[in-house]
């Protein structure tokens, strides 16, 4: 009997001992899941009122391991069935909810190895909906990538072709100059679009008043335009148009693309004979032969030549060049003195004829102009005779006419110059249509 009592006491002390530990000393550490192996197929999922279902996974075993103080393998066999009420406080921390939810399961212990747990959830846990914000972050990168199509706005690079096309119209503007346009002396950059002179091009053309209204030559290497209308005191009525024609020349090495020639003469009192040393611009000439008094004298012959040169530059060429819109600087052109017997000369006094031509050369050179003489040796000697060594006619370029074809003109390049110290730089040959000029340089 005493053994039975001792056994009962032992059983009661065991019960109260473990009940005391489970009630006062069990403080579970918050963990994401309950370390209870419970099979989800062992019982239907409990549903808390007004809360989403709580699913506890695992396979139940014969033991419950709330803490390390409870023996995982303790089982009571053959002993009286004791159903203790254990209410452990378990904190479940879902991954997406920072506030833990408390589930107070009330396990039922029986003597059998398969206990029945009835968890009673006391909080609303929505683990699945809290993870739904993940898809909301995935579409946000898509709008940030959409600015890529803005890189396809290649029209910002479209000005490049326009920059490539601008040289073409500027180069083609030269042959389309309208002589009726108001000239702009500051806008005559003709040299910037001048073709590079071609050494193989040796031939040009000269034209004057006889070509007015006629078809003009094309493809010439250089063009020489007559300033006068056949005699020294007149003006070529087509001077502006023919200057434009010369501007379209292709260019020849060592030859000016546009050149000029003027008629000369010494008519005495038959022409516009001067009576003093004042020219048409109101300037007194540096007449080396004294004062002109209107008589047939060397002084008046010199003044006549000076006046013709001033008139050719100031009253004829510059206005025509302005009307054509071409370069108006006289010194930018080569000027030739056309000396022929068809014009009026003083055959009784060759010194006066020389004075006439020397005065023209003096004025041209005072303007920085390069001067040459167009004539043949027989005409030249008939008009001027022997040229003194101190004459400014010496050393000038010579332009020799007389050939009938290019071969003859090329051969004439070897002829002596018209004056001492000069050189033959041009020769001329004439066909039925035009006068052609061959460059000896």
FIVEXKE-764110 format. One record per residue (C-alpha): residue in three letters; residue number from 1; x, y, z. Coordinates in pm, 1 decimal. Example, Ala and Ser with C-alpha at 12.3 -4.5 7.8 and 13.67 -1.06 7.14 Angstrom:
<rs>
("Ala" 1 (1230.0 -450.0 780.0))
("Ser" 2 (1367.0 -106.0 714.0))
</rs>
This chain:
<rs>
("Unk" 1 (0.0 0.0 0.0))
("Unk" 2 (280.5 229.9 81.8))
("Unk" 3 (426.1 162.2 -255.8))
("Unk" 4 (100.7 265.8 -419.7))
("Unk" 5 (91.5 588.5 -224.6))
("Unk" 6 (449.3 661.2 -309.9))
("Unk" 7 (374.5 604.4 -673.7))
("Unk" 8 (74.1 841.0 -663.0))
("Unk" 9 (282.6 1105.6 -490.9))
("Unk" 10 (550.9 1061.6 -746.8))
("Unk" 11 (300.0 1099.1 -1025.1))
("Unk" 12 (147.2 1412.0 -870.7))
("Unk" 13 (486.7 1572.3 -811.6))
("Unk" 14 (581.1 1499.8 -1170.0))
("Unk" 15 (261.1 1664.1 -1289.9))
("Unk" 16 (297.1 1978.4 -1078.2))
("Unk" 17 (664.1 2009.6 -1158.8))
("Unk" 18 (611.6 2013.3 -1530.5))
("Unk" 19 (301.6 2228.8 -1500.0))
("Unk" 20 (506.7 2489.1 -1309.9))
("Unk" 21 (778.9 2488.9 -1574.9))
("Unk" 22 (532.5 2512.5 -1859.7))
("Unk" 23 (342.4 2799.2 -1692.6))
("Unk" 24 (619.6 3027.0 -1550.3))
("Unk" 25 (943.2 2939.9 -1730.7))
("Unk" 26 (846.7 2884.8 -2090.0))
("Unk" 27 (916.6 3194.9 -2298.3))
("Unk" 28 (940.3 3090.2 -2659.5))
("Unk" 29 (1171.9 3276.2 -2893.8))
("Unk" 30 (984.6 3430.5 -3192.5))
("Unk" 31 (1049.0 3214.3 -3490.3))
("Unk" 32 (891.6 3213.7 -3836.0))
("Unk" 33 (721.9 2874.6 -3789.2))
("Unk" 34 (618.7 2631.8 -3515.2))
("Unk" 35 (862.0 2342.3 -3490.0))
("Unk" 36 (573.8 2096.9 -3485.2))
("Unk" 37 (558.8 1838.6 -3754.1))
("Unk" 38 (198.1 1824.1 -3855.7))
("Unk" 39 (73.5 1676.6 -4177.1))
("Unk" 40 (-161.4 1906.7 -4374.5))
("Unk" 41 (-364.9 1603.7 -4463.9))
("Unk" 42 (-412.0 1492.7 -4102.9))
("Unk" 43 (-704.4 1729.9 -4042.7))
("Unk" 44 (-902.1 1998.5 -4229.5))
("Unk" 45 (-764.0 2344.2 -4225.9))
("Unk" 46 (-912.1 2550.8 -3950.4))
("Unk" 47 (-1066.4 2882.0 -4047.3))
("Unk" 48 (-1083.1 3161.8 -3796.6))
("Unk" 49 (-1397.1 3367.1 -3800.6))
("Unk" 50 (-1355.4 3677.1 -4013.4))
("Unk" 51 (-990.2 3597.6 -4084.2))
("Unk" 52 (-811.0 3425.2 -4370.8))
("Unk" 53 (-733.0 3057.7 -4326.8))
("Unk" 54 (-419.3 2952.1 -4145.9))
("Unk" 55 (-238.6 2656.6 -4292.9))
("Unk" 56 (0.4 2469.1 -4066.3))
("Unk" 57 (213.2 2222.5 -4251.6))
("Unk" 58 (386.1 1917.5 -4113.6))
("Unk" 59 (326.5 1563.0 -4006.0))
("Unk" 60 (227.5 1508.4 -3641.8))
("Unk" 61 (444.0 1284.9 -3437.4))
("Unk" 62 (405.5 1144.5 -3095.3))
("Unk" 63 (573.7 1436.5 -2933.8))
("Unk" 64 (543.5 1818.9 -2916.3))
("Unk" 65 (861.0 2020.5 -2880.2))
("Unk" 66 (771.9 2369.5 -2765.1))
("Unk" 67 (1112.4 2426.6 -2600.4))
("Unk" 68 (1433.5 2252.0 -2526.7))
("Unk" 69 (1307.6 2176.2 -2173.5))
("Unk" 70 (1045.5 1937.9 -2298.5))
("Unk" 71 (1177.6 1600.4 -2391.7))
("Unk" 72 (1098.4 1530.1 -2755.3))
("Unk" 73 (1062.3 1160.0 -2696.8))
("Unk" 74 (854.0 1157.4 -2380.2))
("Unk" 75 (554.9 933.2 -2412.1))
("Unk" 76 (325.6 797.5 -2143.5))
("Unk" 77 (228.9 434.9 -2195.3))
("Unk" 78 (8.4 247.7 -1964.3))
("Unk" 79 (-36.2 545.6 -1740.0))
("Unk" 80 (-364.1 717.3 -1667.4))
("Unk" 81 (-466.0 957.5 -1939.6))
("Unk" 82 (-391.6 1307.2 -1838.6))
("Unk" 83 (-505.3 1594.4 -2050.6))
("Unk" 84 (-309.8 1898.5 -1948.8))
("Unk" 85 (-410.1 2232.0 -2084.6))
("Unk" 86 (-98.3 2384.5 -2236.2))
("Unk" 87 (-138.3 2728.6 -2384.0))
("Unk" 88 (196.5 2827.5 -2527.0))
("Unk" 89 (220.5 3171.6 -2671.9))
("Unk" 90 (361.6 3134.4 -3020.3))
("Unk" 91 (456.0 3433.2 -3232.1))
("Unk" 92 (446.7 3386.4 -3609.3))
("Unk" 93 (633.4 3643.6 -3812.0))
("Unk" 94 (528.3 3631.9 -4177.3))
("Unk" 95 (790.4 3741.1 -4421.5))
("Unk" 96 (590.8 4035.1 -4552.4))
("Unk" 97 (428.0 4156.4 -4222.7))
("Unk" 98 (651.2 4316.5 -3962.3))
("Unk" 99 (391.8 4272.2 -3681.1))
("Unk" 100 (389.1 3912.5 -3552.9))
("Unk" 101 (60.8 3734.9 -3510.3))
("Unk" 102 (-7.3 3518.8 -3205.4))
("Unk" 103 (-160.5 3179.2 -3248.2))
("Unk" 104 (-260.9 2993.6 -2940.8))
("Unk" 105 (-302.0 2631.0 -3034.7))
("Unk" 106 (-458.9 2405.7 -2780.3))
("Unk" 107 (-309.6 2063.2 -2833.7))
("Unk" 108 (-491.0 1765.9 -2695.3))
("Unk" 109 (-266.7 1499.0 -2549.0))
("Unk" 110 (-387.6 1147.4 -2537.8))
("Unk" 111 (-227.0 826.3 -2468.9))
("Unk" 112 (-219.5 750.1 -2834.3))
("Unk" 113 (75.1 858.4 -3053.4))
("Unk" 114 (-156.5 1069.3 -3272.1))
("Unk" 115 (-267.8 1381.1 -3083.1))
("Unk" 116 (-524.7 1621.4 -3217.6))
("Unk" 117 (-430.5 1988.9 -3226.8))
("Unk" 118 (-692.5 2253.4 -3263.0))
("Unk" 119 (-511.3 2583.3 -3329.2))
("Unk" 120 (-714.1 2886.1 -3248.1))
("Unk" 121 (-579.1 3186.0 -3447.2))
("Unk" 122 (-632.8 3511.5 -3270.9))
("Unk" 123 (-507.0 3749.3 -3541.3))
("Unk" 124 (-580.4 3818.1 -3906.1))
("Unk" 125 (-280.4 3721.5 -4111.7))
("Unk" 126 (-268.6 3779.4 -4482.6))
("Unk" 127 (66.3 3642.1 -4588.1))
("Unk" 128 (-29.1 3589.7 -4947.8))
("Unk" 129 (-172.5 3934.9 -5024.7))
("Unk" 130 (131.3 4107.9 -4867.7))
("Unk" 131 (356.5 3951.5 -5129.1))
("Unk" 132 (147.4 4083.0 -5413.9))
("Unk" 133 (333.7 4422.6 -5424.3))
("Unk" 134 (619.9 4246.9 -5600.7))
("Unk" 135 (449.3 4267.4 -5942.1))
("Unk" 136 (395.5 4638.8 -5884.7))
("Unk" 137 (771.6 4700.0 -5895.4))
("Unk" 138 (829.8 4507.7 -6216.4))
("Unk" 139 (639.3 4740.0 -6453.5))
("Unk" 140 (813.1 5054.0 -6325.7))
("Unk" 141 (1140.5 4993.4 -6516.2))
("Unk" 142 (945.5 4973.3 -6839.5))
("Unk" 143 (852.8 5346.3 -6851.7))
("Unk" 144 (1209.6 5441.1 -6767.4))
("Unk" 145 (1330.5 5261.9 -7078.3))
("Unk" 146 (1077.3 5435.4 -7300.2))
("Unk" 147 (1300.7 5745.1 -7349.8))
("Unk" 148 (1505.2 5527.1 -7587.1))
("Unk" 149 (1278.6 5617.6 -7881.6))
("Unk" 150 (1373.9 5981.0 -7824.0))
("Unk" 151 (1721.4 5888.5 -7948.9))
("Unk" 152 (1567.8 5810.1 -8285.0))
("Unk" 153 (1504.6 6180.8 -8340.1))
("Unk" 154 (1772.6 6193.7 -8609.3))
("Unk" 155 (1637.1 6520.9 -8755.0))
("Unk" 156 (1883.8 6692.6 -8524.4))
("Unk" 157 (2157.2 6554.9 -8753.3))
("Unk" 158 (1974.2 6654.9 -9071.9))
("Unk" 159 (2154.1 6994.4 -9099.1))
("Unk" 160 (2465.5 6802.4 -9207.6))
("Unk" 161 (2341.8 6740.6 -9565.8))
("Unk" 162 (2244.6 7109.5 -9588.1))
("Unk" 163 (2596.7 7207.2 -9484.2))
("Unk" 164 (2727.8 6972.3 -9775.8))
("Unk" 165 (2499.6 7121.6 -10035.7))
("Unk" 166 (2583.9 7493.3 -9975.3))
("Unk" 167 (2911.0 7506.0 -10187.6))
("Unk" 168 (2728.4 7393.1 -10503.3))
("Unk" 169 (2501.2 7697.8 -10552.3))
("Unk" 170 (2774.5 7942.9 -10453.8))
("Unk" 171 (3004.7 7807.3 -10722.7))
("Unk" 172 (2739.7 7826.1 -10991.6))
("Unk" 173 (2650.9 8188.0 -10920.7))
("Unk" 174 (2920.3 8335.2 -11143.6))
("Unk" 175 (2764.3 8271.5 -11486.5))
("Unk" 176 (2422.2 8394.5 -11374.5))
("Unk" 177 (2512.0 8757.8 -11304.0))
("Unk" 178 (2250.5 8996.7 -11434.6))
("Unk" 179 (2408.0 9315.5 -11575.3))
("Unk" 180 (2090.3 9506.2 -11488.5))
("Unk" 181 (2138.9 9443.3 -11118.2))
("Unk" 182 (2258.3 9726.7 -10901.6))
("Unk" 183 (2633.1 9671.3 -10855.9))
("Unk" 184 (2776.0 9618.4 -10515.0))
("Unk" 185 (3150.3 9690.7 -10515.8))
("Unk" 186 (3190.1 9525.4 -10174.7))
("Unk" 187 (3038.1 9199.7 -10301.4))
("Unk" 188 (3271.1 9114.5 -10585.5))
("Unk" 189 (3466.5 8812.5 -10454.9))
("Unk" 190 (3509.2 8680.8 -10809.1))
("Unk" 191 (3861.2 8565.1 -10730.0))
("Unk" 192 (3735.1 8320.3 -10467.6))
("Unk" 193 (3550.7 8115.3 -10729.4))
("Unk" 194 (3805.4 8152.5 -11008.2))
("Unk" 195 (3883.8 7813.6 -11160.7))
("Unk" 196 (4239.8 7694.3 -11122.4))
("Unk" 197 (4423.3 7795.6 -11443.5))
("Unk" 198 (4482.9 7497.5 -11668.0))
("Unk" 199 (4833.0 7489.6 -11822.9))
("Unk" 200 (4693.7 7297.9 -12117.6))
("Unk" 201 (4461.2 7585.5 -12208.9))
("Unk" 202 (4659.3 7833.2 -12418.5))
("Unk" 203 (4389.4 8007.0 -12624.3))
("Unk" 204 (4149.0 8289.5 -12546.6))
("Unk" 205 (3938.4 8535.7 -12745.6))
("Unk" 206 (3913.5 8912.6 -12785.7))
("Unk" 207 (3586.4 9092.2 -12862.9))
("Unk" 208 (3460.5 9449.6 -12881.9))
("Unk" 209 (3183.2 9660.5 -13036.1))
("Unk" 210 (3162.9 9447.3 -13359.5))
("Unk" 211 (3037.5 9155.8 -13145.7))
("Unk" 212 (2749.8 9349.4 -12989.2))
("Unk" 213 (2436.2 9138.2 -13021.3))
("Unk" 214 (2634.6 8850.1 -13171.7))
("Unk" 215 (2689.1 8498.5 -13043.4))
("Unk" 216 (3002.4 8512.7 -12832.3))
("Unk" 217 (3273.1 8245.8 -12802.5))
("Unk" 218 (3248.9 7986.4 -12525.6))
("Unk" 219 (3507.1 7783.8 -12338.1))
("Unk" 220 (3779.0 8046.0 -12379.6))
("Unk" 221 (4077.1 8036.4 -12149.2))
("Unk" 222 (4072.1 8415.3 -12110.3))
("Unk" 223 (3880.6 8707.0 -12258.6))
("Unk" 224 (4005.4 9047.3 -12381.5))
("Unk" 225 (3739.4 9319.9 -12411.8))
("Unk" 226 (3764.1 9644.0 -12612.9))
("Unk" 227 (3674.1 9954.3 -12412.0))
("Unk" 228 (3608.3 10185.1 -12709.4))
("Unk" 229 (3378.0 10187.3 -13006.6))
("Unk" 230 (3654.6 10184.7 -13268.5))
("Unk" 231 (3818.4 10520.3 -13191.9))
("Unk" 232 (3974.9 10660.4 -12875.3))
("Unk" 233 (3702.5 10906.0 -12774.1))
("Unk" 234 (3407.1 10661.7 -12792.0))
("Unk" 235 (3269.1 10389.7 -12564.5))
("Unk" 236 (3188.8 10028.6 -12650.9))
("Unk" 237 (2807.4 10009.2 -12602.9))
("Unk" 238 (2832.8 9641.7 -12500.7))
("Unk" 239 (3117.0 9687.4 -12253.5))
("Unk" 240 (2919.9 9566.1 -11946.5))
("Unk" 241 (2784.1 9256.6 -12121.2))
("Unk" 242 (3120.5 9166.2 -12264.1))
("Unk" 243 (3289.0 9207.4 -11926.2))
("Unk" 244 (3046.0 8946.1 -11794.2))
("Unk" 245 (3135.9 8718.8 -12084.7))
("Unk" 246 (3506.3 8750.2 -12001.2))
("Unk" 247 (3434.3 8668.0 -11636.2))
("Unk" 248 (3314.3 8324.2 -11748.8))
("Unk" 249 (3653.7 8235.3 -11893.3))
("Unk" 250 (3806.5 7909.8 -11774.4))
("Unk" 251 (4142.4 8055.4 -11679.2))
("Unk" 252 (4483.7 8016.5 -11836.3))
("Unk" 253 (4814.4 7987.8 -11658.7))
("Unk" 254 (5008.9 8318.0 -11647.3))
("Unk" 255 (4726.9 8512.8 -11816.5))
("Unk" 256 (4462.1 8731.4 -11659.2))
("Unk" 257 (4117.1 8583.1 -11703.4))
("Unk" 258 (3976.5 8925.7 -11798.4))
("Unk" 259 (4188.3 9178.1 -11989.1))
("Unk" 260 (4113.4 9510.8 -12162.1))
("Unk" 261 (4231.5 9700.9 -12465.2))
("Unk" 262 (4182.5 10064.1 -12569.1))
("Unk" 263 (4200.3 10240.3 -12904.0))
("Unk" 264 (4467.4 10505.9 -12944.4))
("Unk" 265 (4525.7 10798.1 -13183.0))
("Unk" 266 (4659.8 11147.9 -13230.6))
("Unk" 267 (4402.8 11339.3 -13435.8))
("Unk" 268 (4539.2 11691.1 -13376.5))
("Unk" 269 (4272.3 11960.7 -13403.0))
("Unk" 270 (4042.3 11713.2 -13582.8))
("Unk" 271 (3950.8 11552.3 -13253.8))
("Unk" 272 (3896.2 11651.9 -12892.5))
("Unk" 273 (4214.2 11842.7 -12877.6))
("Unk" 274 (4306.0 11983.2 -12535.7))
("Unk" 275 (4364.8 12350.3 -12469.1))
("Unk" 276 (4519.2 12317.0 -12119.1))
("Unk" 277 (4673.1 12061.5 -11884.5))
("Unk" 278 (4353.6 11980.1 -11689.7))
("Unk" 279 (4191.9 11638.1 -11744.6))
("Unk" 280 (3822.6 11539.4 -11724.5))
("Unk" 281 (3850.7 11473.8 -11349.4))
("Unk" 282 (3969.7 11833.0 -11286.2))
("Unk" 283 (4327.8 11728.5 -11217.9))
("Unk" 284 (4633.6 11898.4 -11369.3))
("Unk" 285 (4854.5 11648.1 -11546.1))
("Unk" 286 (5232.5 11620.1 -11487.8))
("Unk" 287 (5298.8 11715.9 -11848.4))
("Unk" 288 (5676.2 11679.6 -11913.4))
("Unk" 289 (5651.9 11883.1 -12239.1))
("Unk" 290 (5512.4 12197.4 -12079.0))
("Unk" 291 (5176.0 12366.3 -12105.9))
("Unk" 292 (4922.6 12276.8 -12369.3))
("Unk" 293 (4775.1 12586.0 -12535.5))
("Unk" 294 (4550.1 12414.8 -12789.2))
("Unk" 295 (4806.8 12413.2 -13066.3))
("Unk" 296 (4933.5 12108.4 -13255.0))
("Unk" 297 (5235.0 12058.9 -13031.6))
("Unk" 298 (5411.6 11790.4 -12834.5))
("Unk" 299 (5271.4 11930.8 -12507.6))
("Unk" 300 (4912.5 11907.6 -12637.2))
("Unk" 301 (4977.0 11562.2 -12792.0))
("Unk" 302 (5099.7 11442.5 -12452.5))
("Unk" 303 (4797.8 11598.3 -12279.3))
("Unk" 304 (4567.7 11434.2 -12533.6))
("Unk" 305 (4706.0 11087.2 -12454.0))
("Unk" 306 (4675.1 11155.9 -12078.3))
("Unk" 307 (4314.8 11268.1 -12116.3))
("Unk" 308 (4224.2 10956.6 -12320.1))
("Unk" 309 (4368.2 10725.1 -12052.7))
("Unk" 310 (4182.2 10909.9 -11773.6))
("Unk" 311 (3860.6 10890.2 -11973.4))
("Unk" 312 (3904.6 10517.8 -12048.4))
("Unk" 313 (3945.8 10433.2 -11679.9))
("Unk" 314 (3717.6 10680.0 -11503.8))
("Unk" 315 (3437.5 10743.9 -11752.6))
("Unk" 316 (3418.1 10416.8 -11944.9))
("Unk" 317 (3552.5 10112.1 -11760.1))
("Unk" 318 (3453.7 10179.8 -11397.1))
("Unk" 319 (3084.8 10259.4 -11472.8))
("Unk" 320 (3058.9 9953.9 -11698.7))
("Unk" 321 (3217.4 9729.6 -11436.3))
("Unk" 322 (2980.5 9862.9 -11171.2))
("Unk" 323 (2683.2 9795.1 -11396.8))
("Unk" 324 (2805.1 9440.2 -11459.6))
("Unk" 325 (2877.9 9380.6 -11091.8))
("Unk" 326 (3240.5 9280.1 -11157.6))
("Unk" 327 (3569.2 9396.5 -11012.7))
("Unk" 328 (3602.7 9772.2 -11058.2))
("Unk" 329 (3970.7 9802.6 -10963.5))
("Unk" 330 (4157.6 9903.0 -11281.3))
("Unk" 331 (4490.1 9760.2 -11165.0))
("Unk" 332 (4338.5 9411.8 -11138.8))
("Unk" 333 (4331.6 9393.6 -11517.2))
("Unk" 334 (4593.1 9388.7 -11791.8))
("Unk" 335 (4546.9 9690.2 -12026.6))
("Unk" 336 (4660.9 9687.1 -12390.4))
("Unk" 337 (4717.4 9992.9 -12616.4))
("Unk" 338 (4577.7 9914.3 -12962.7))
("Unk" 339 (4815.4 10096.4 -13197.8))
("Unk" 340 (4704.3 10067.3 -13559.8))
("Unk" 341 (4735.4 10280.2 -13871.9))
("Unk" 342 (4356.6 10280.0 -13921.0))
("Unk" 343 (4332.8 10539.1 -13643.8))
("Unk" 344 (4427.1 10908.1 -13677.1))
("Unk" 345 (4796.6 10986.5 -13632.5))
("Unk" 346 (5024.5 11275.7 -13703.7))
("Unk" 347 (5234.0 11131.6 -13984.6))
("Unk" 348 (5440.4 11450.9 -14007.7))
("Unk" 349 (5558.3 11439.3 -13648.0))
("Unk" 350 (5624.1 11090.4 -13501.7))
("Unk" 351 (5754.2 11250.8 -13181.5))
("Unk" 352 (5404.0 11378.4 -13108.7))
("Unk" 353 (5266.2 11029.6 -13165.3))
("Unk" 354 (5517.8 10886.3 -12920.0))
("Unk" 355 (5430.9 11159.4 -12665.9))
("Unk" 356 (5064.2 11064.5 -12699.8))
("Unk" 357 (5133.4 10697.4 -12618.6))
("Unk" 358 (5386.6 10780.2 -12346.8))
("Unk" 359 (5125.2 10995.1 -12170.3))
("Unk" 360 (4876.7 10703.9 -12170.0))
("Unk" 361 (5138.4 10470.3 -12025.2))
("Unk" 362 (5223.7 10732.5 -11760.1))
("Unk" 363 (4863.4 10755.5 -11638.1))
("Unk" 364 (4802.2 10377.0 -11640.7))
("Unk" 365 (5120.2 10308.3 -11449.5))
("Unk" 366 (5028.7 10580.2 -11197.8))
("Unk" 367 (4720.4 10365.8 -11122.3))
("Unk" 368 (4928.9 10050.9 -11081.7))
("Unk" 369 (4815.6 9904.7 -11413.6))
("Unk" 370 (5031.8 9668.7 -11619.0))
("Unk" 371 (5046.9 9793.4 -11978.3))
("Unk" 372 (5114.9 9621.9 -12311.8))
("Unk" 373 (5114.9 9718.5 -12681.1))
("Unk" 374 (4904.1 9554.9 -12953.8))
("Unk" 375 (5055.4 9611.1 -13298.1))
("Unk" 376 (5279.2 9465.1 -13562.6))
("Unk" 377 (5632.1 9586.6 -13619.0))
("Unk" 378 (5555.2 9760.0 -13951.3))
("Unk" 379 (5262.6 9961.3 -13810.4))
("Unk" 380 (5453.5 10037.4 -13492.0))
("Unk" 381 (5753.7 10180.2 -13672.8))
("Unk" 382 (5525.1 10378.4 -13906.6))
("Unk" 383 (5347.2 10546.7 -13614.6))
("Unk" 384 (5623.9 10598.0 -13354.8))
("Unk" 385 (5949.4 10553.0 -13549.8))
("Unk" 386 (6252.0 10488.1 -13332.4))
("Unk" 387 (6175.7 10478.5 -12962.4))
("Unk" 388 (6435.4 10662.4 -12748.1))
("Unk" 389 (6602.0 10460.5 -12473.5))
("Unk" 390 (6453.8 10680.0 -12201.3))
("Unk" 391 (6095.8 10629.4 -12322.5))
("Unk" 392 (5853.9 10445.5 -12092.5))
("Unk" 393 (5737.9 10249.7 -12398.7))
("Unk" 394 (6042.4 10028.9 -12359.5))
("Unk" 395 (6007.6 9708.7 -12166.2))
("Unk" 396 (5631.2 9670.9 -12225.5))
("Unk" 397 (5462.4 9343.9 -12317.1))
("Unk" 398 (5384.2 9285.7 -12684.9))
("Unk" 399 (5068.4 9133.7 -12835.2))
("Unk" 400 (5140.8 9042.7 -13197.9))
("Unk" 401 (4856.5 8984.7 -13450.1))
("Unk" 402 (4880.7 8853.4 -13809.1))
("Unk" 403 (4851.8 8470.1 -13792.7))
("Unk" 404 (4572.5 8276.0 -13962.0))
("Unk" 405 (4576.6 7968.1 -13740.1))
("Unk" 406 (4697.9 7851.6 -13400.8))
("Unk" 407 (5022.0 7706.6 -13534.0))
("Unk" 408 (5110.2 8040.9 -13693.4))
("Unk" 409 (5021.0 8222.1 -13370.1))
("Unk" 410 (5238.4 7985.2 -13170.0))
("Unk" 411 (5529.1 8049.4 -13410.1))
("Unk" 412 (5486.9 8425.2 -13370.0))
("Unk" 413 (5569.7 8389.4 -13001.2))
("Unk" 414 (5935.7 8382.3 -13112.2))
("Unk" 415 (5913.7 8724.7 -13282.9))
("Unk" 416 (6098.5 9017.7 -13124.0))
("Unk" 417 (5901.5 9246.5 -12899.9))
("Unk" 418 (5784.4 9585.3 -13023.2))
("Unk" 419 (6009.0 9777.5 -12782.4))
("Unk" 420 (6345.9 9723.3 -12627.3))
("Unk" 421 (6344.0 9512.2 -12314.8))
("Unk" 422 (5990.0 9390.4 -12372.3))
("Unk" 423 (5857.8 9038.6 -12438.1))
("Unk" 424 (5592.7 8880.9 -12659.9))
("Unk" 425 (5328.9 8742.6 -12422.7))
("Unk" 426 (5035.0 8709.9 -12666.6))
("Unk" 427 (4982.4 8645.2 -13035.2))
("Unk" 428 (4661.0 8657.4 -13236.0))
("Unk" 429 (4511.3 8450.5 -13515.8))
("Unk" 430 (4184.6 8529.7 -13690.1))
("Unk" 431 (3919.2 8300.2 -13837.9))
("Unk" 432 (3593.0 8376.3 -14014.4))
("Unk" 433 (3410.4 8392.7 -13683.2))
("Unk" 434 (3634.2 8527.7 -13406.4))
("Unk" 435 (3973.8 8658.3 -13310.0))
("Unk" 436 (4171.8 8402.8 -13108.3))
("Unk" 437 (4468.3 8480.3 -12885.7))
("Unk" 438 (4749.3 8240.6 -12802.6))
("Unk" 439 (4940.1 8267.8 -12476.2))
("Unk" 440 (5317.0 8263.8 -12517.0))
("Unk" 441 (5371.9 8246.0 -12139.0))
</rs>
